[in-house]
Amino acid sequence: MSNLIEDLFHGNLRLDESIHPEQEEYQEINRQISDLMQDYKSQLSENEYDALEQLVDLIGQSTSMYVEAAFEQGFRTGGRLIIEVLAKT
């Protein structure tokens, strides 16, 4: 059995690789995104499509930063909750 603290220390803990949204719509939305990007690739000039890809990449980076901050906030809140519960016993 893996030791969580050791995995964390050695950088082996990759939570982002184990995230699999459970909503049924998730795969469908990703398929729609892929289809739309293919449509844009065939309709736009190369420069316009490159600009669109740059926009999508920036949105992805922004979303990743937001998700990271939300994770940190949730983790801290969970930690505070545990401390509060344990302090009452």
C-alpha positions in Angstrom: 0.0 0.0 0.0 1.3 3.5 -0.9 2.1 6.0 1.8 0.4 9.3 1.0 2.9 11.4 2.8 5.8 9.8 1.0 4.1 10.1 -2.3 3.5 13.8 -1.6 7.1 14.3 -0.6 8.5 12.6 -3.7 6.1 14.4 -6.1 4.3 11.2 -7.0 0.8 12.5 -6.1 -0.9 13.5 -9.3 -4.5 14.3 -8.3 -5.2 15.9 -11.7 -4.6 12.6 -13.4 -7.3 10.9 -11.4 -10.1 13.4 -12.1 -12.9 11.9 -14.1 -16.1 14.0 -14.1 -19.2 11.9 -13.5 -21.7 14.0 -15.3 -23.1 12.1 -18.4 -22.8 15.3 -20.4 -19.0 15.6 -20.0 -18.0 13.3 -22.9 -20.7 14.8 -25.1 -19.5 18.4 -24.4 -15.9 17.4 -25.2 -17.1 15.8 -28.4 -19.0 19.0 -29.4 -15.9 21.1 -28.6 -13.8 18.9 -30.8 -16.4 19.0 -33.7 -16.6 22.8 -33.4 -12.8 23.2 -33.5 -12.7 21.0 -36.6 -15.4 23.2 -38.2 -13.5 26.4 -37.4 -10.3 24.9 -38.8 -12.0 24.3 -42.2 -13.8 27.7 -42.2 -11.1 30.1 -40.9 -7.9 31.2 -42.4 -4.7 29.7 -40.9 -4.0 33.0 -39.0 -7.6 33.2 -37.7 -7.5 29.6 -36.6 -4.2 30.1 -34.8 -5.7 33.1 -33.0 -8.7 31.0 -32.0 -6.4 28.3 -30.7 -4.5 30.9 -28.7 -7.7 32.1 -27.2 -8.7 28.5 -26.3 -5.3 27.9 -24.7 -5.6 31.1 -22.6 -9.1 30.1 -21.5 -7.7 26.7 -20.5 -4.8 28.2 -18.5 -7.2 30.6 -16.7 -9.6 27.7 -15.9 -6.7 25.6 -14.6 -5.7 28.4 -12.3 -9.2 28.8 -11.0 -9.6 25.1 -10.4 -6.3 25.0 -8.5 -7.4 27.9 -6.3 -10.8 26.2 -5.7 -9.0 23.0 -4.8 -6.7 24.8 -2.4 -9.7 26.6 -0.8 -11.6 23.4 -0.5 -8.7 21.6 1.1 -8.1 24.4 3.6 -11.8 24.4 4.4 -11.8 20.6 5.0 -8.7 21.0 7.2 -10.3 23.7 9.3 -13.5 21.5 9.6 -11.4 18.6 10.8 -9.7 20.8 13.4 -13.0 22.2 14.6 -14.5 18.7 14.9 -11.5 17.3 16.8 -11.3 20.3 19.1 -14.9 19.7 20.2 -14.2 16.1 21.4 
